[in-house]
Amino acid sequence: MKRIEIEARPNWQEECEKVGFHWHTLVTEPGVDPKYWDETKAYEFTEAEVDAIEAASTELYRMCLAAVDYTIEKGSEYLSKLAIPVEFHALIKKSWERQDLDLYGRFDFAFDANGIPKMLEFNADTPTSLLEASVVQWFWMEQYAQRTGQTLDQFNSMHERLIEQMKDIGAAHLGPNEKFYFTAVAESLEDTGTVEYLRDCAMQAGLSTEYIAIEDIGWNGSSFTNLEEKSITTVFKLYPWEHLIREEFGLNMTREPWDVIEPAWKLILSNKGLLPILWELYPNHPNLLPSYWSSAPLNGNYVEKPMLAREGADVKIVKDGKLAVEGVKRGYDSLARSIYQEYLPLPKFDGMTPIIGSWVVGGRSVGMGIREDISEVTGNASRFIPHYFRPGTI
C-alpha cells in the first residue's frame, strides 16, 4: 500500500458533478483546505492486498450474521445491553426470523504491522461515502489510467451489485404499482445525494421510486404517509434506526406499517456493542481486535467508543493510561454506555492516517474507498482519496 502524489484533473469539480457528486468541497473556516474529495493523491494497492481485504470482508460479514443470531438467542438481556428499548425486541426477532433483506454496509479496516486487515467497526445501517466509492473513483481511475498509459484496476463492483440487490428487494417487497420510497434529512446535501444515487440504482433495476424528505413523512394513525396522504409501504431510510426508535412516532415502527430497508435486525449490527460480542464469539480471530465491555483487560491502551456514536464523535484514544486523542464532542456518550477496543497503532503515510472502507452489498464484498485524516479518529470531514491496484502484484 502506497500513497502516491498525482496531478488532479483540471476540471475535476465538473467531472465529479457529472455523476451527481456535488459535496466534493466542504464549507470550512478561512485558511482550511476545503477539499473533501482529493485526487491530488491516490492509494496504490497490490492485488494481494485487495484479495486480503475482500477475504476479510466476506469472513467478517458471515461472523456478523452469526452475532445477530447469537444476540437474538440470548434475548432481552443482550438486546437491552445494546441500549435497544424493550419495545423493539420482538420486532428485531421477527425481522431476523423472516430473513428480511438488507442492502449494504461498510467495514472500516486498518492494516496492522503484519499487513493483516483489522476490523475497527462496521457501519451497517446508514453508511455514506457510497457514491464517491462506487462511481466517482471508478471514472477517476479510468481517466487516470488512460492519461498515464498504465494498466490499472480497482476493487469496485459496487454499482452493478447495488442494482442487482435492488431487483431482489423489489421482488420481495413491492407489489404491482407500488413505489419504493427513499428518504433522508432534507438539509444534508451528502445524505440526499447518497439517497438520490441509491434511488437511481433502484430505477435502473426497473423499480418505481419516489424521494421524500424524512421531515415530510406523516402518520395517519395506521400508516406512514407522503405529502398527498398516500400510504408508504416500502422505504429506504438514510436515517439511523437508533434515532428513529427514540422519536415521537418511532414506536409506530413496532406495528410494522411498512417494509424498511435497512431491516430492524440491523439495529444489532449498527451498534458498537457488536465488537465485544464478536470477540466473545471469535476470540483471537486474526481480523478482530480484542474488544470488551470494560477497559480493564486492555492495560491502559484502548479506544473508547460510545455504542451509538457516529462519524468518530465522542471517541477517545487512551495510550499508556492517558487520554491521547479525542473525537468531536456530540453527546453520543450520554445516549448509551461505551465499549473498549484494543488500540491499534494505525499506519501513517506522509503524516496522514488512512482508513479502508470495505463495502458489502447484499452480503457480498464488492469494493472499497479510502478516507484519511491527520487525526487517528476519522470524522465526517476526513478526506476521500481514490485508489487503484496493479493487477498481478503481491
Backbone hydrogen bonds in HBPLUS format (Angstrom, degrees):
<---DONOR---> <-ACCEPTOR-->    atom                        ^
c    i                          cat <-CA-CA->   ^        H-A-AA   ^      H-
h    n   atom  resd res      DA  || num        DHA   H-A  angle D-A-AA Bond
n    s   type  num  typ     dist DA aas  dist angle  dist       angle   num
A0002-LYS N   A0044-GLU O   2.85 MM  42  5.06 151.4  1.94 142.3 151.5     1
A0044-GLU N   A0002-LYS O   2.79 MM  42  5.06 156.0  1.85 144.1 151.7     2
A0004-ILE N   A0042-ALA O   2.73 MM  38  5.18 174.6  1.73 166.3 166.5     3
A0042-ALA N   A0004-ILE O   2.90 MM  38  5.18 134.9  2.11 140.1 151.3     4
A0006-ILE N   A0040-THR O   2.89 MM  34  5.00 172.3  1.89 126.3 128.9     5
A0012-TRP N   A0009-ARG O   3.16 MM   3  4.92 142.6  2.31 122.6 114.7     6
A0014-GLU N   A0011-ASN O   3.07 MM   3  5.47 115.6  2.50 108.4 122.8     7
A0015-GLU N   A0011-ASN O   3.02 MM   4  6.32 158.6  2.06 155.0 162.0     8
A0016-CYS N   A0012-TRP O   2.93 MM   4  6.12 155.6  1.99 149.8 155.8     9
A0017-GLU N   A0013-GLN O   2.99 MM   4  6.22 161.2  2.03 149.4 154.5    10
A0018-LYS N   A0014-GLU O   3.00 MM   4  6.19 134.8  2.21 143.6 154.8    11
A0019-VAL N   A0016-CYS O   3.22 MM   3  5.85 149.1  2.32 112.2 119.3    12
A0021-PHE N   A0016-CYS O   3.16 MM   5  5.24 153.4  2.23 139.5 133.8    13
A0020-GLY N   A0017-GLU O   3.09 MM   3  4.91 164.8  2.11 107.4 107.5    14
A0036-TYR N   A0024-HIS O   3.00 MM  12  5.30 160.8  2.04 146.3 142.3    15
A0037-TRP N   A0024-HIS O   3.10 MM  13  5.01 166.5  2.12 131.7 134.4    16
A0026-LEU N   A0034-PRO O   2.59 MM   8  4.83 171.5  1.59 160.0 156.7    17
A0032-VAL N   A0029-GLU O   3.19 MM   3  5.86 153.4  2.26 144.5 145.0    18
A0384-PHE N   A0036-TYR O   2.78 MM 348  5.99 160.0  1.82 148.1 154.5    19
A0038-ASP N   A0384-PHE O   3.05 MM 346  6.17 165.7  2.07 173.8 169.4    20
A0043-TYR N   A0386-PRO O   3.00 MM 343  6.49 159.4  2.04 148.9 154.7    21
A0388-TYR N   A0043-TYR O   3.08 MM 345  6.57 146.8  2.20 161.3 164.1    22
A0045-PHE N   A0388-TYR O   2.92 MM 343  6.27 156.9  1.97 148.9 156.6    23
A0390-ARG N   A0045-PHE O   3.29 MM 345  6.85 146.3  2.41 161.0 163.5    24
A0050-VAL N   A0046-THR O   3.18 MM   4  6.53 158.6  2.22 149.3 154.6    25
A0047-GLU N   A0393-THR O   3.09 MM 346  5.18 118.9  2.48 111.3 125.0    26
A0051-ASP N   A0047-GLU O   2.93 MM   4  6.19 157.5  1.98 147.8 154.2    27
A0048-ALA N   A0393-THR O   3.15 MM 345  6.53 143.4  2.29 143.3 154.1    28
A0052-ALA N   A0048-ALA O   3.00 MM   4  6.25 147.3  2.11 142.4 150.9    29
A0053-ILE N   A0049-GLU O   3.07 MM   4  6.39 153.0  2.14 147.4 154.1    30
A0054-GLU N   A0050-VAL O   2.93 MM   4  6.20 164.2  1.96 156.5 160.8    31
A0055-ALA N   A0051-ASP O   2.92 MM   4  6.06 163.2  1.95 147.5 152.3    32
A0056-ALA N   A0052-ALA O   2.96 MM   4  6.06 160.3  2.00 144.0 149.7    33
A0057-SER N   A0053-ILE O   2.97 MM   4  6.12 158.5  2.02 147.8 153.6    34
A0058-THR N   A0054-GLU O   3.03 MM   4  6.24 160.2  2.07 150.5 155.4    35
A0059-GLU N   A0055-ALA O   3.03 MM   4  6.21 165.1  2.06 151.0 154.9    36
A0060-LEU N   A0056-ALA O   2.83 MM   4  5.92 164.4  1.85 151.7 156.8    37
A0061-TYR N   A0057-SER O   2.96 MM   4  6.02 153.2  2.03 144.5 151.1    38
A0062-ARG N   A0058-THR O   3.29 MM   4  6.50 158.2  2.34 141.6 147.0    39
A0063-MET N   A0059-GLU O   3.04 MM   4  6.36 155.3  2.10 146.6 153.8    40
A0064-CYS N   A0060-LEU O   2.79 MM   4  6.04 148.3  1.89 145.8 154.8    41
A0065-LEU N   A0061-TYR O   3.04 MM   4  6.33 155.6  2.10 150.5 155.3    42
A0066-ALA N   A0062-ARG O   3.11 MM   4  6.43 153.0  2.19 143.6 151.3    43
A0067-ALA N   A0063-MET O   2.88 MM   4  6.19 140.5  2.04 141.4 153.0    44
A0068-VAL N   A0064-CYS O   2.98 MM   4  6.38 144.3  2.11 145.5 154.5    45
A0069-ASP N   A0065-LEU O   3.11 MM   4  6.42 166.4  2.13 150.9 153.3    46
A0070-TYR N   A0066-ALA O   2.91 MM   4  6.08 158.4  1.95 145.7 152.1    47
A0071-THR N   A0067-ALA O   2.89 MM   4  5.99 161.3  1.93 145.6 150.4    48
A0072-ILE N   A0068-VAL O   2.96 MM   4  6.17 163.7  1.99 156.4 160.4    49
A0073-GLU N   A0069-ASP O   2.96 MM   4  6.14 154.5  2.02 145.9 153.4    50
A0074-LYS N   A0070-TYR O   3.00 MM   4  6.28 146.0  2.12 143.9 153.1    51
A0075-GLY N   A0071-THR O   3.14 MM   4  6.49 129.3  2.41 135.4 148.5    52
A0075-GLY N   A0072-ILE O   3.04 MM   3  4.98 132.5  2.28  94.0 107.5    53
A0078-TYR N   A0075-GLY O   3.12 MM   3  5.94 124.7  2.44 121.1 130.3    54
A0079-LEU N   A0075-GLY O   3.14 MM   4  6.34 170.4  2.15 152.5 155.5    55
A0080-SER N   A0076-SER O   2.83 MM   4  5.62 160.7  1.86 142.4 147.5    56
A0081-LYS N   A0077-GLU O   3.17 MM   4  6.23 140.7  2.33 127.7 138.5    57
A0082-LEU N   A0078-TYR O   3.10 MM   4  6.42 130.5  2.35 140.2 152.2    58
A0082-LEU N   A0079-LEU O   3.16 MM   3  5.16 135.9  2.36  93.8 105.7    59
A0084-ILE N   A0079-LEU O   3.22 MM   5  5.71 158.7  2.27 151.2 151.4    60
A0083-ALA N   A0080-SER O   2.86 MM   3  4.99 154.9  1.93 113.7 115.4    61
A0088-PHE N   A0085-PRO O   2.94 MM   3  5.80 166.1  1.96 126.7 131.2    62
A0089-HIS N   A0086-VAL O   3.17 MM   3  5.30 165.9  2.19 109.9 114.2    63
A0092-ILE N   A0088-PHE O   3.10 MM   4  6.34 160.3  2.14 152.1 156.4    64
A0093-LYS N   A0089-HIS O   3.08 MM   4  6.34 162.5  2.11 149.9 154.7    65
A0094-LYS N   A0090-ALA O   2.91 MM   4  6.15 164.6  1.94 153.0 156.6    66
A0095-SER N   A0091-LEU O   2.92 MM   4  6.06 163.8  1.94 150.8 155.6    67
A0096-TRP N   A0092-ILE O   2.98 MM   4  6.18 153.9  2.05 148.7 155.3    68
A0097-GLU N   A0093-LYS O   2.94 MM   4  6.14 164.3  1.96 153.1 157.6    69
A0098-ARG N   A0094-LYS O   2.94 MM   4  6.06 146.8  2.05 148.7 156.9    70
A0100-ASP N   A0095-SER O   3.15 MM   5  5.61 176.4  2.15 169.4 168.9    71
A0099-GLN N   A0096-TRP O   2.97 MM   3  5.00 146.6  2.08 100.6 111.3    72
A0362-GLY N   A0103-LEU O   2.82 MM 259  5.29 151.5  1.90 135.8 145.2    73
A0105-GLY N   A0360-VAL O   2.97 MM 255  5.38 135.5  2.17 155.1 157.3    74
A0360-VAL N   A0105-GLY O   2.95 MM 255  5.38 164.0  1.97 146.6 148.7    75
A0106-ARG N   A0123-ASN O   2.91 MM  17  5.05 155.0  1.97 130.1 138.5    76
A0123-ASN N   A0106-ARG O   2.78 MM  17  5.05 167.5  1.79 155.4 151.3    77
A0107-PHE N   A0358-SER O   2.80 MM 251  5.00 159.1  1.84 154.3 148.2    78
A0358-SER N   A0107-PHE O   2.72 MM 251  5.00 154.1  1.79 149.2 155.1    79
A0108-ASP N   A0121-GLU O   2.97 MM  13  5.47 168.5  1.98 155.9 155.1    80
A0120-LEU N   A0108-ASP O   2.73 MM  12  5.44 173.4  1.73 164.0 164.6    81
A0109-PHE N   A0356-ILE O   2.75 MM 247  4.96 163.4  1.78 148.4 154.4    82
A0356-ILE N   A0109-PHE O   2.95 MM 247  4.96 159.7  2.00 149.7 149.3    83
A0110-ALA N   A0118-LYS O   3.11 MM   8  5.44 142.4  2.26 139.0 150.3    84
A0118-LYS N   A0110-ALA O   2.83 MM   8  5.44 161.6  1.87 147.7 153.5    85
A0112-ASP N   A0116-ILE O   3.02 MM   4  5.48 152.9  2.10 136.5 143.2    86
A0115-GLY N   A0112-ASP O   2.98 MM   3  5.30 165.5  2.00 118.2 120.1    87
A0119-MET N   A0287-ASN O   2.80 MM 168  5.93 167.8  1.82 157.6 157.2    88
A0133-ALA N   A0129-SER O   3.30 MM   4  6.19 139.6  2.48 123.9 133.7    89
A0133-ALA N   A0130-LEU O   3.11 MM   3  5.14 121.0  2.47  95.0 109.9    90
A0134-SER N   A0130-LEU O   2.85 MM   4  6.03 157.6  1.90 157.3 163.6    91
A0135-VAL N   A0131-LEU O   2.93 MM   4  5.61 156.1  1.99 146.0 153.0    92
A0136-VAL N   A0131-LEU O   3.18 MM   5  6.42 164.3  2.21 146.0 150.3    93
A0137-GLN N   A0132-GLU O   3.05 MM   5  5.92 151.3  2.14 144.8 149.8    94
A0139-PHE N   A0135-VAL O   3.13 MM   4  6.42 166.6  2.15 162.4 162.7    95
A0140-TRP N   A0136-VAL O   3.05 MM   4  6.28 155.2  2.12 145.4 153.3    96
A0141-MET N   A0137-GLN O   2.90 MM   4  5.99 158.7  1.95 140.9 145.9    97
A0142-GLU N   A0138-TRP O   3.02 MM   4  6.34 162.7  2.05 153.2 157.3    98
A0143-GLN N   A0139-PHE O   3.06 MM   4  6.21 163.9  2.08 148.1 152.3    99
A0144-TYR N   A0140-TRP O   2.82 MM   4  6.00 155.0  1.88 152.2 160.3   100
A0145-ALA N   A0141-MET O   2.85 MM   4  5.98 165.8  1.87 155.0 158.2   101
A0146-GLN N   A0142-GLU O   3.03 MM   4  6.18 158.4  2.08 143.3 149.5   102
A0147-ARG N   A0143-GLN O   2.87 MM   4  5.97 156.3  1.93 144.4 151.2   103
A0148-THR N   A0144-TYR O   2.99 MM   4  6.10 150.2  2.08 147.6 154.5   104
A0149-GLY N   A0145-ALA O   2.82 MM   4  5.61 121.1  2.17 139.5 152.5   105
A0150-GLN N   A0145-ALA O   3.16 MM   5  5.01 134.0  2.39 133.4 140.7   106
A0153-ASP N   A0389-PHE O   2.97 MM 236  5.38 151.4  2.06 158.1 164.1   107
A0389-PHE N   A0153-ASP O   2.79 MM 236  5.38 159.4  1.83 142.1 145.7   108
A0156-ASN N   A0154-GLN O   2.96 MM   2  5.52 109.3  2.48 113.9  96.9   109
A0368-MET N   A0155-PHE O   3.26 MM 213  6.29 138.5  2.44 164.4 152.7   110
A0157-SER N   A0366-VAL O   2.74 MM 209  5.24 166.2  1.76 168.2 169.5   111
A0161-ARG N   A0157-SER O   3.18 MM   4  6.32 160.1  2.23 150.2 156.2   112
A0162-LEU N   A0158-MET O   2.87 MM   4  6.05 154.4  1.93 155.4 162.4   113
A0163-ILE N   A0159-HIS O   3.20 MM   4  6.50 157.9  2.25 149.6 154.4   114
A0164-GLU N   A0160-GLU O   3.12 MM   4  6.43 158.7  2.16 145.7 151.6   115
A0165-GLN N   A0161-ARG O   2.91 MM   4  6.15 161.3  1.95 152.5 156.9   116
A0166-MET N   A0162-LEU O   2.92 MM   4  6.11 148.9  2.02 144.5 153.3   117
A0167-LYS N   A0163-ILE O   3.09 MM   4  6.40 148.4  2.19 146.3 154.0   118
A0168-ASP N   A0164-GLU O   3.20 MM   4  6.62 152.8  2.28 144.0 150.8   119
A0169-ILE N   A0165-GLN O   2.89 MM   4  6.18 158.5  1.94 151.2 157.2   120
A0170-GLY N   A0166-MET O   2.86 MM   4  6.03 160.7  1.90 148.8 154.1   121
A0171-ALA N   A0167-LYS O   2.97 MM   4  6.20 159.1  2.01 148.0 153.5   122
A0172-ALA N   A0168-ASP O   3.04 MM   4  6.21 145.8  2.16 142.3 151.4   123
A0173-HIS N   A0169-ILE O   2.92 MM   4  5.94 147.5  2.02 151.7 159.6   124
A0174-LEU N   A0170-GLY O   2.95 MM   4  5.08 157.8  2.00 133.7 139.8   125
A0178-GLU N   A0175-GLY O   3.13 MM   3  5.40 161.7  2.17 131.5 129.3   126
A0180-PHE N   A0208-SER O   2.78 MM  28  6.11 162.1  1.81 151.1 156.0   127
A0210-GLU N   A0180-PHE O   3.16 MM  30  6.43 141.4  2.31 141.5 139.7   128
A0181-TYR N   A0234-THR O   3.02 MM  53  6.19 168.4  2.03 151.2 148.6   129
A0236-PHE N   A0181-TYR O   2.78 MM  55  6.22 154.4  1.84 152.4 159.7   130
A0182-PHE N   A0210-GLU O   2.92 MM  28  6.28 148.0  2.02 154.5 160.1   131
A0212-ILE N   A0182-PHE O   2.99 MM  30  6.27 156.5  2.04 162.3 164.5   132
A0183-THR N   A0236-PHE O   2.93 MM  53  6.30 154.8  1.99 166.4 173.2   133
A0238-LEU N   A0183-THR O   2.92 MM  55  6.20 175.9  1.92 161.7 162.8   134
A0214-ILE N   A0184-ALA O   2.95 MM  30  5.29 171.9  1.95 137.4 138.8   135
A0188-SER N   A0185-VAL O   3.26 MM   3  5.81 162.0  2.30 116.9 122.2   136
A0192-THR N   A0188-SER O   2.95 MM   4  6.12 173.9  1.96 157.7 159.7   137
A0193-GLY N   A0189-LEU O   2.87 MM   4  5.81 150.7  1.96 139.4 148.6   138
A0194-THR N   A0190-GLU O   2.89 MM   4  6.03 154.2  1.96 145.3 152.2   139
A0195-VAL N   A0191-ASP O   2.95 MM   4  6.16 159.8  1.99 149.5 155.0   140
A0196-GLU N   A0192-THR O   2.89 MM   4  6.06 153.9  1.96 143.7 151.0   141
A0197-TYR N   A0193-GLY O   3.03 MM   4  6.26 146.0  2.15 140.0 148.9   142
A0198-LEU N   A0194-THR O   3.01 MM   4  6.35 159.8  2.05 148.7 153.8   143
A0199-ARG N   A0195-VAL O   2.77 MM   4  6.00 153.1  1.84 148.6 157.1   144
A0200-ASP N   A0196-GLU O   2.94 MM   4  6.10 147.3  2.05 138.1 146.4   145
A0201-CYS N   A0197-TYR O   3.00 MM   4  6.40 149.0  2.10 145.8 154.4   146
A0202-ALA N   A0198-LEU O   2.96 MM   4  6.31 151.1  2.05 145.6 153.5   147
A0203-MET N   A0199-ARG O   2.90 MM   4  6.24 152.0  1.98 147.2 154.9   148
A0204-GLN N   A0200-ASP O   2.89 MM   4  6.17 152.9  1.97 146.8 154.4   149
A0205-ALA N   A0201-CYS O   3.00 MM   4  6.26 125.2  2.31 133.5 148.2   150
A0205-ALA N   A0202-ALA O   3.01 MM   3  4.88 131.6  2.25  90.9 105.1   151
A0207-LEU N   A0202-ALA O   3.06 MM   5  5.56 165.5  2.08 147.1 144.8   152
A0206-GLY N   A0203-MET O   2.89 MM   3  5.02 157.5  1.94 106.3 111.8   153
A0216-ASP N   A0213-ALA O   2.86 MM   3  5.37 153.2  1.93 114.9 123.5   154
A0217-ILE N   A0214-ILE O   3.36 MM   3  5.49 165.7  2.38 104.8 109.1   155
A0218-GLY N   A0225-THR O   2.96 MM   7  4.90 164.8  1.98 136.6 140.7   156
A0225-THR N   A0218-GLY O   2.89 MM   7  4.90 154.0  1.96 120.5 126.7   157
A0220-ASN N   A0223-SER O   3.09 MM   3  5.81 166.5  2.11 162.3 164.1   158
A0232-ILE N   A0224-PHE O   2.81 MM   8  5.67 159.9  1.85 150.9 150.0   159
A0226-ASN N   A0230-LYS O   2.89 MM   4  5.51 147.7  1.99 146.7 155.7   160
A0229-GLU N   A0226-ASN O   3.00 MM   3  5.26 156.7  2.05 118.6 119.1   161
A0259-ASP N   A0233-THR O   2.75 MM  26  6.07 166.2  1.77 145.5 147.2   162
A0235-VAL N   A0259-ASP O   2.92 MM  24  6.36 156.8  1.98 165.4 172.7   163
A0261-ILE N   A0235-VAL O   2.86 MM  26  6.18 152.9  1.94 160.3 163.8   164
A0237-LYS N   A0261-ILE O   3.06 MM  24  6.47 151.8  2.14 157.8 166.4   165
A0243-HIS N   A0240-PRO O   3.10 MM   3  5.34 138.8  2.28 102.3 113.5   166
A0244-LEU N   A0240-PRO O   3.06 MM   4  6.41 165.8  2.08 154.4 158.2   167
A0245-ILE N   A0241-TRP O   3.04 MM   4  6.25 166.7  2.06 166.5 166.5   168
A0246-ARG N   A0243-HIS O   3.07 MM   3  5.41 152.9  2.15 109.6 118.1   169
A0247-GLU N   A0244-LEU O   3.14 MM   3  5.41 169.7  2.15 113.9 116.6   170
A0250-GLY N   A0247-GLU O   2.95 MM   3  5.00 155.8  2.01 107.6 115.3   171
A0252-ASN N   A0249-PHE O   3.10 MM   3  5.66 147.4  2.21 112.3 121.3   172
A0253-MET N   A0250-GLY O   2.89 MM   3  5.63 161.7  1.93 121.2 127.1   173
A0254-THR N   A0251-LEU O   3.09 MM   3  5.77 152.3  2.17 115.5 121.8   174
A0255-ARG N   A0252-ASN O   3.06 MM   3  5.49 154.5  2.13 109.9 117.5   175
A0256-GLU N   A0253-MET O   3.01 MM   3  5.34 163.5  2.04 113.9 118.4   176
A0266-LYS N   A0263-PRO O   3.02 MM   3  5.82 162.3  2.05 122.3 128.0   177
A0267-LEU N   A0264-ALA O   2.95 MM   3  5.75 169.2  1.96 124.2 127.6   178
A0268-ILE N   A0265-TRP O   3.24 MM   3  5.96 161.5  2.28 114.8 119.0   179
A0270-SER N   A0266-LYS O   2.89 MM   4  5.92 151.0  1.97 156.2 162.0   180
A0271-ASN N   A0268-ILE O   3.46 MM   3  5.59 163.2  2.49 106.3 109.5   181
A0274-LEU N   A0271-ASN O   2.88 MM   3  5.78 168.6  1.90 126.4 129.7   182
A0272-LYS N   A0307-MET O   2.98 MM  35  4.35 174.3  1.98 133.7 132.2   183
A0275-LEU N   A0272-LYS O   3.01 MM   3  5.79 154.4  2.08 120.0 124.9   184
A0278-LEU N   A0274-LEU O   2.82 MM   4  6.05 157.5  1.87 156.0 161.5   185
A0279-TRP N   A0275-LEU O   3.09 MM   4  6.36 157.0  2.14 147.4 153.8   186
A0280-GLU N   A0276-PRO O   2.89 MM   4  6.01 144.6  2.02 138.3 147.9   187
A0281-LEU N   A0277-ILE O   2.98 MM   4  6.27 148.3  2.08 145.8 154.0   188
A0282-TYR N   A0278-LEU O   2.69 MM   4  5.80 156.6  1.74 153.0 160.4   189
A0285-HIS N   A0282-TYR O   3.20 MM   3  5.65 145.3  2.33 140.2 134.6   190
A0288-LEU N   A0285-HIS O   3.07 MM   3  5.46 166.5  2.08 118.9 123.1   191
A0342-GLU N   A0290-PRO O   2.77 MM  52  5.41 162.1  1.80 168.7 173.1   192
A0292-TYR N   A0340-TYR O   2.76 MM  48  5.28 158.8  1.81 151.9 158.6   193
A0340-TYR N   A0292-TYR O   2.89 MM  48  5.28 167.5  1.91 158.9 159.6   194
A0298-LEU N   A0295-SER O   3.00 MM   3  5.62 162.1  2.04 126.2 132.1   195
A0301-ASN N   A0298-LEU O   3.11 MM   3  5.85 164.7  2.14 128.1 132.5   196
A0321-GLY N   A0300-GLY O   2.73 MM  21  4.10 166.9  1.75 132.4 128.1   197
A0343-TYR N   A0301-ASN O   3.32 MM  42  5.49 166.5  2.34 113.9 111.9   198
A0302-TYR N   A0318-VAL O   2.97 MM  16  5.36 143.3  2.11 138.7 150.3   199
A0318-VAL N   A0302-TYR O   2.82 MM  16  5.36 175.6  1.82 175.5 175.5   200
A0303-VAL N   A0341-GLN O   2.72 MM  38  5.17 154.4  1.78 152.2 161.3   201
A0341-GLN N   A0303-VAL O   2.99 MM  38  5.17 166.4  2.01 146.0 149.3   202
A0304-GLU N   A0316-LYS O   2.74 MM  12  5.08 159.7  1.78 157.3 161.4   203
A0316-LYS N   A0304-GLU O   3.05 MM  12  5.08 161.5  2.09 143.4 149.0   204
A0305-LYS N   A0339-ILE O   2.95 MM  34  5.40 169.1  1.96 155.5 159.1   205
A0339-ILE N   A0305-LYS O   2.87 MM  34  5.40 159.5  1.91 141.7 144.3   206
A0309-ALA N   A0306-PRO O   3.06 MM   3  5.22 168.9  2.08 119.0 118.8   207
A0307-MET N   A0337-ARG O   3.00 MM  30  6.18 175.9  2.00 154.4 153.9   208
A0313-ALA N   A0310-ARG O   3.00 MM   3  5.82 165.7  2.02 128.7 131.0   209
A0314-ASP N   A0328-VAL O   2.77 MM  14  5.70 146.3  1.88 134.7 146.1   210
A0327-GLY N   A0315-VAL O   2.72 MM  12  4.96 165.6  1.74 155.3 157.9   211
A0317-ILE N   A0325-VAL O   2.79 MM   8  4.98 170.5  1.80 150.3 151.8   212
A0324-ALA N   A0317-ILE O   2.76 MM   7  5.61 168.9  1.77 162.0 165.5   213
A0325-VAL N   A0317-ILE O   3.28 MM   8  4.98 159.2  2.33 132.7 136.5   214
A0319-LYS N   A0322-LYS O   2.88 MM   3  5.36 154.7  1.94 157.9 151.5   215
A0322-LYS N   A0319-LYS O   2.97 MM   3  5.36 166.7  1.99 116.5 120.8   216
A0334-SER N   A0331-GLY O   3.06 MM   3  5.49 161.3  2.10 110.7 116.7   217
A0335-LEU N   A0332-TYR O   3.02 MM   3  5.31 157.0  2.07 109.3 116.5   218
A0349-PHE N   A0352-MET O   2.77 MM   3  5.13 158.9  1.82 147.1 152.8   219
A0352-MET N   A0349-PHE O   2.90 MM   3  5.13 163.6  1.93 113.0 118.3   220
A0353-THR N   A0373-ASP O   2.77 MM  20  5.37 174.1  1.77 153.0 155.1   221
A0373-ASP N   A0353-THR O   3.12 MM  20  5.37 144.4  2.25 127.2 136.6   222
A0355-ILE N   A0371-ARG O   2.73 MM  16  5.37 158.5  1.77 164.7 172.2   223
A0371-ARG N   A0355-ILE O   3.09 MM  16  5.37 164.5  2.12 153.8 157.2   224
A0357-GLY N   A0369-GLY O   2.72 MM  12  5.07 167.9  1.73 176.8 173.1   225
A0369-GLY N   A0357-GLY O   2.86 MM  12  5.07 145.8  1.98 137.5 148.9   226
A0359-TRP N   A0367-GLY O   2.78 MM   8  5.37 158.1  1.82 148.6 155.6   227
A0366-VAL N   A0359-TRP O   2.97 MM   7  5.82 168.4  1.98 150.3 153.4   228
A0361-VAL N   A0364-ARG O   2.86 MM   3  5.27 151.3  1.94 146.9 149.2   229
A0364-ARG N   A0361-VAL O   3.02 MM   3  5.27 167.0  2.04 112.7 116.7   230
A0385-ILE N   A0370-ILE O   2.90 MM  15  5.47 163.1  1.93 149.3 154.9   231
A0372-GLU N   A0383-ARG O   2.85 MM  11  5.36 149.2  1.94 143.6 153.9   232
A0383-ARG N   A0372-GLU O   3.00 MM  11  5.36 126.4  2.29 168.0 159.6   233
A0382-SER N   A0379-GLY O   3.19 MM   3  5.39 167.5  2.21 110.0 113.3   234
A0393-THR N   A0390-ARG O   3.26 MM   3  5.96 151.5  2.35 146.9 145.1   235
